[in-house]
Amino acid sequence: MKFDEVTTAVAFLVLLAIVLGGTLTSGMPQTISMMVSGGLVVFGVLVLALGVKHGEHRASR
């Protein structure tokens, strides 16, 4: 399967929506849930950027 920018963005947003939906509907207080959600978004973006760079490195070899 080839991943272009659109496919990657859609997959990332779907996975992020699932994780955030589970976090926000859990039994945690709202303030803690929002802090955890912010951390999840930052972590997701960093992991996505790292994965893209790793894929570029492997494709160039």
N, C-alpha and C positions, 0 to 999 in steps of 0.2 A: 504494500500500500504506500502510495506516495503522499507525503504531507506537504502541502503548500501553506501559505500564510492563512488562508481562509479556513482550511480544514483544521489546522493547529489551533486557531483562535476559537472555533466552534467547540472543539473537543475540550479545550481548556475551560471555556465558560460553562459548559455542561457539567464537567467534573466539579468546578468551583461552586456552581449552584447546588449540586447535590450535597457537598460537604457543608456549605453555609446553611442550607436548609435543615440539615440534621443538627447543626450546632444551635441554630436559633430556635428550634422546636424542642430542644432538650430541656431538662428540668433546672438548668442553671438560671440564676438571677439574670435579668436583662443586661445589667452593666457588665458582668463578667462575660456573658455571651458575646457582647459587642466587642470587647477587648480581644477575646479569642478569635473572633471573626476577622478582625484587622490583622492579627498575626498570621492567620491562615492565608489571607490574600497576599501579604508580603512574601511569605514563604513560597506560595505557589508561583508568583512572578519570578522569584529568584531561581527556583528549580526549573521553570520553563526556559529562562534565559540560559542557564547552565546546560540544559539538554540540547537546546538549539546549537550552542557553540560546540558541544561535543559531537553532534551530528555533522556539523560543518567540517570539523577536524577529521572525522572518520571518512567523510566523502572525498576529502582532498587527498587522501593517502592512496 
